[in-house]
């Protein structure tokens, strides 16, 4: 009797698979989004209650403060601008002196 899909381990789902990992970067070079991901991770570290992520279009970056009511979401096209928007949002809500 086959195992239901919800009970399979990842390894068993991939056995016999024809999927092949594709490395689209040249040897010695990172993918283009790696630097942006590191920069957004630095925002997460510098502003612990916030979570930053890249937008889908136009290079816009977003950050949100989970659990805030009403929700706090900011955006900018530059990393420095995103940091400034986070600080401005916190000052407006009285979360930062």
C-alpha positions in Angstrom: 0.0 0.0 0.0 1.5 3.4 -1.0 2.3 6.0 1.7 0.1 9.1 1.7 1.9 12.1 0.3 1.7 14.0 3.6 3.6 11.3 5.4 6.6 11.0 3.0 9.9 12.3 3.9 11.6 14.8 1.6 14.2 12.1 0.8 11.7 9.6 -0.3 9.9 12.1 -2.5 13.1 12.9 -4.3 14.2 9.3 -4.9 14.3 8.5 -8.5 13.7 12.1 -9.4 15.1 13.5 -12.6 15.5 17.0 -11.0 19.0 18.4 -11.4 20.3 21.5 -9.5 21.2 24.3 -11.9 24.0 26.7 -10.9 23.4 29.8 -13.0 26.5 31.6 -11.6 29.9 31.6 -13.0 32.6 29.9 -10.9 33.8 32.3 -8.3 30.8 34.7 -8.6 27.7 34.9 -6.5 24.2 35.2 -7.8 23.2 38.9 -8.2 20.6 38.8 -5.4 23.1 37.6 -2.7 24.3 41.1 -1.8 20.8 42.4 -1.5 19.8 39.5 0.7 22.8 40.1 3.0 21.9 43.8 3.2 18.3 43.1 4.1 19.5 40.5 6.7 21.6 43.4 8.2 18.4 45.5 8.5 16.8 42.6 10.4 19.8 42.4 12.7 20.0 46.2 13.3 16.2 46.6 13.9 15.3 43.4 15.7 11.5 43.8 15.8 11.5 44.4 12.0 11.5 42.0 9.1 12.8 43.3 5.7 12.3 41.7 2.3 12.9 42.5 -1.4 9.9 43.6 -3.4 9.0 41.9 -6.7 9.1 44.9 -9.0 11.2 48.0 -9.4 13.8 47.2 -6.8 11.6 48.3 -3.9 12.5 47.0 -0.5 10.0 46.6 2.3 10.1 46.2 6.1 7.3 45.4 8.5 7.1 45.2 12.3 5.1 42.1 13.1 2.6 42.3 15.9 2.1 46.1 15.5 -1.4 47.4 15.6 -2.2 49.0 13.3 0.3 47.3 11.0 3.6 49.1 10.4 5.0 48.6 6.9 7.6 50.9 5.2 9.3 50.8 1.8 12.2 52.4 -0.1 14.3 51.8 -3.2 17.5 52.2 -1.2 18.8 50.4 1.8 19.6 53.7 3.6 16.2 55.0 2.7 14.6 51.8 4.2 16.5 52.4 7.5 15.4 56.0 7.6 11.8 55.0 7.0 11.9 52.4 9.8 13.3 55.1 12.2 10.7 57.6 11.0 7.8 55.1 11.5 9.1 54.3 15.0 9.3 58.0 15.9 5.8 58.6 14.7 4.5 55.9 16.9 6.6 56.9 19.9 8.7 53.8 19.8 11.9 55.7 19.4 13.0 58.9 21.2 
